[in-house]
Amino acid sequence: YEECANAGTNEWQIDESKKATATMNAVLGDEDRLKALAEDFAKHYEKRVAEGSTVKGKAMFVCASREIAWDFYRQLKVIRPAWFEVKQAPDGVVLTEQEQKELPPSEMVKMVMTRGKDDDEALYDLLGTKEYRKELDKQFKNAKSNFKIAIVVDMWLTGFDVPELDTIYIDKPLQKHNLIQTISRVNRKLEGKSKGLVVDYIGIKSQMNQALAMYSRIDATNFEDIQQSVIEVKNHLDLLGQVFYEFDSRDYFSGEPQAQLSCLNRAAEFVLRTQKVERRFMGLVKRMKAAYDVCCGSEALSQTERDHIHYYLA
């Protein structure tokens, strides 16, 4: 607000802004809302990891205030205590001898922000020193680190590049250049990463369209929403069904492992019978997977559709 005053904003406008912010934070920080938010986030994150829709499981959650971030962190700790177990690396990740020396053990979830003199003792100790935050920076940029989820308010939203970061969850009002900077955290190129995912919990779509028009050279058509991706997946399932029209896939869905394996082998032979069929199949599967990576957490896809997706991806 000091910057606003220096820029010529009058006292009445500043007071009105403070009132609006306080009201908004009261709504966003409601305990029941944060509990539901934590549940939804945890399920969505786990679904993306389970489906292989994320490169290395790196995600950022943007909260509206320090107090809300702290409450959200504690809600997550209640419902996913395993995320807060200290490990050097995720299960199944092999570290070299050098990496074992250099990579410190960590929880999956960290809050990244500066300490405040009025913070309670637990929060103050959790946030750590400037040197500690520098170490968090290094850990989050390390693909093998156990540190996967960063809860932030303002830090790391500009000038912080992590190519493996492919999902950002936004629960904070953002506008114009700040919004462009924030969503740009997930668009850094990396092999195996075709796009980033922005999960909007607060309703920033119209602001995003305005910001793109004002500040960015990015074509707005490059942004897909969940509904568009669901339609894309369903369309490609239909097209793949046409490719397999003459193939009997029932054994794959019988639930018997041996029958499934035999069916997959026959399906591979079916696809490879001509180059034309192979190219068409691979192209359809690639586009379906790109769309599914965006919408895998959507309830608009039935279990039958998901089973067929896994079948074609197998």
N, C-alpha and C positions, 0 to 999 in steps of 0.2 A: 504493500500500500504506500510505502514511502516513495517508491518509484513512480506510482500513479500521481501522487501529490506533486512531485517534482516536475512531472510532465504536464501539469496544469489541471488535473482533475480536482473538482471542488469537494469540500468537506461533506456535503450532503450526499453526493454520489458515492463517496467512499463508505459512508455509514450504511447506505442502502446495499452496497455490495457486501459489506460485512454481515448484514442481516440475512441476505439471500444465501450466502455461503454457510452460515450457521444452520439455517433451515435445511439446506441440502445435505449437510454433513449429518444432521440428526436423522434424516431419512436413510441415507446410505449406510450409516453406522448402526442402524437398528439391530439388536441382537438376533432376533428371529430371521431377519433378512440375511445377515452375515452367516448364520448357521446354514441356511438354504444355499447361499452362494458357495460356501466351502464344499458342501456336498456335491453340488453340480460341477464345480471346478474339478474336484478330485475324480469323479466318475468320467468326466470328459477327458481329462489328462490320461487316466489309466487306459481308457478305450483307445486313444491315439497310439499309445505305446504298445498295447497289445496287438493292434492291427498293423504295426510297422509303418504308421503314417507320419512318424516324426523321425528326423535323422538321428539325433542322439538324446532325445528327451529333454532338450533345453527349452524352458518356457519362462516367460516373464509375466507377473501379475501386477497391474498398475492400480494402486488405491488412491482415493481422493485426499486422504490426510494421514498423518503419522498415527493418530489414535485409531483410525479405522484399520490401517495396516497391521497394527499391533493386535487388535481384536481378531482380525481375520487370521493372522498367524496362529493365535491360540486356538481358534476354532479348528483349524487344520490339524493342529497337534492332537486334539481330542479325537478326531475321527480317523486320522491316519498316523498313529504313533510310530509305525515302522518307518515312515519318511524321516523321522527325527532321530533315528539311530545313527551313530557316528560310524562311517565306513571310509576306507581309503578309496574304494572304487565300487561301482555297482556290481551285484552278483553276476558272475560270468565274464567279467572284464579282466583280461590278463595284463598285468603290468610288468614292464622290464625291470631289471635291477635298478637302473638309473631312475625310472619313474617312481619306484617304491621309495627311493630316497627323497625325491623332490616333491611328491604329491602328498599333502597333508590330509589326514582323515577329516571327514566333514559330514554334516547332515545333508539330506537331499534339498531341504528348504532353508533359505536364508533371507533375512531382512537386510536390505541395503539402503542405509540412510545415515545421516550424521546424528550424533548424540545431541540431546537437548538438556539444558541445565535443570529443567523441571521434570525430566523423565523419571519414572519410578526406578528403583534399583535394578529390578529384573531386566527391564528394557534397556537401561543404560549399559548394563554389563553385556547384554546380547549384541548391541550395535557396535561395540568395540571402538578402537582408535582409528586414526587415519591410516596407519600402517596396516591394520587389520583389513580395512576396506580395500587397500591395494592388493592384499593377498586374495581377497574374494574376487577381485577383478581377474587375477591370473587363473584362479580355480575355475571360474565360470567359462573362461575362454579355452579351458582344457577339456577336450572331448571325452577323456577318460575319467574326469573327476566325478565324485559322487554328488557334487553340488549341481542340481538340475533346475531348481525352481527359485527364481529371484523375486521377492516381493518388494516393490519400490513405490515411491511417491513421485519424486522428481529426478533422483539420480539415475544415471544410465539411459535416460530417454533421448539424449543427444550425444553424438560423437562417440558412441560406444558400439563397436562392431564385433559381433560374434557370428560368423557364418553358420554355425550349427544351430543357432537360435531360430526356430521356425514357427513358434506360436507365441502370441502376446494376447493376454486377457486384459481388457480395459474396463475398469469400473470407476472412471474419473472423467469429469467433463473436460474435454479438450477441444480447442478450436484453432483454426488457421494454421500458422506455421508450426506451432507446437504439436498439432495433430499429425501433420506430415512427418515431422521429425520422429514422432513416436512409432507410427506404423512402419517407418523405414527401418526400424531395428530388425524386422524379420525378412527383409527383401535382399539380404546379402547373398550372392551366388555361391553355390557349393555343389560339387558333384553329388548326384542323388537327391538334390533338392530343387524342385521345379518352381516352387512358390512358397510363400509364407502364409500363415493363417492368423487373422485378427478376430478374436472372439469379443463381441461387443455386448457388455452387460448393462450399458447405460443409455444407449440410443444415440450414437454419434454418426450414423450413416449420412444424414443430410449435411452435417458439418463437414464430413469427409469429402463429399461431392463438391461443396463450396471451396474447401481448401485446395482440392486438386485443381479446380478451375482457376484459382487465384495465384497459387504459388508453385505448382508443379507442372513439369512437362510430361508427366506420366499420363498415359491414355487411361481414362476411367474405365474403359471396357476391359482393361487387364485385371480388374477386380471382380472376382466371382463371389456371390453370397451363397449361403448354405443352400437355400432353395434352388438356385440355379444349378448348383453342383449335384443335388439330389436328382433333379430332372436329367442332368447329363449322365449320371450313373444308370438311371432307369432306362434311358434311351439306349445306352451301350449294352446293357443286359439284354435288351430286346434284339439288338443287332447281332450279338454273340449267339443268342438263341437261334437266330436264323442260320448262322454259320454251322451250328451243331444240329440243325433240324433233322438230319438223317442219321445222327449218332445216338445210340442208346446210353444215356448217362445215369440211369436209375441205380446201378450198382454203387456209384459214388455216394449216393444219399441213403444207402441202406444202413450205414452205421458199422458195417463189418470191415475192419482194417484191411484184410486181405482182398476183399472185393473192391474196396476203394482204390487200393494200389493198382490192381489189375485194370480197373476202369481208367485210371490216369494214364497208364502205359498205352492203352488202346486209344485214348483221346489224343495223346501226343502223336501217335502214328497217323491218326485221322487228320490232324492239323498239318503234318509234314508231307502229306501225300502229293501236294503240288506247291510250288513257290508262291503262286497267287493266293492260295488259301492261307499259307503260313504268314505272308506279309499282311493280309487283311486281319487275321487273328491277332498278330502282335501289335498292329496299329490300334485296334479296338481296345485291347487289354491295357495298353500304355495310357490311352486317354481316359479309360474308365478308372484306372488306379490313381491318376492325377486328380480326378474329380472326387474320388472316394477318400483320398487323403484329407480333403477339405471337410467332407460331411460325414465322416465315419461315426461321429458321435450323435448324429441326428436320429430322432425317433421316427422319422418319416420312412425309414428303410425297414422292411419287415425282416424277420429272421430267415425266411425262405430266400429273400433277395440277398441277404448277407451270405448265406450258404452257397449260393450260386457265384457270388463274387469270389469267395475263397476257392471255389472249384476252378474258375477260370484263371485265377492267380497261381494256383498250384502247379 
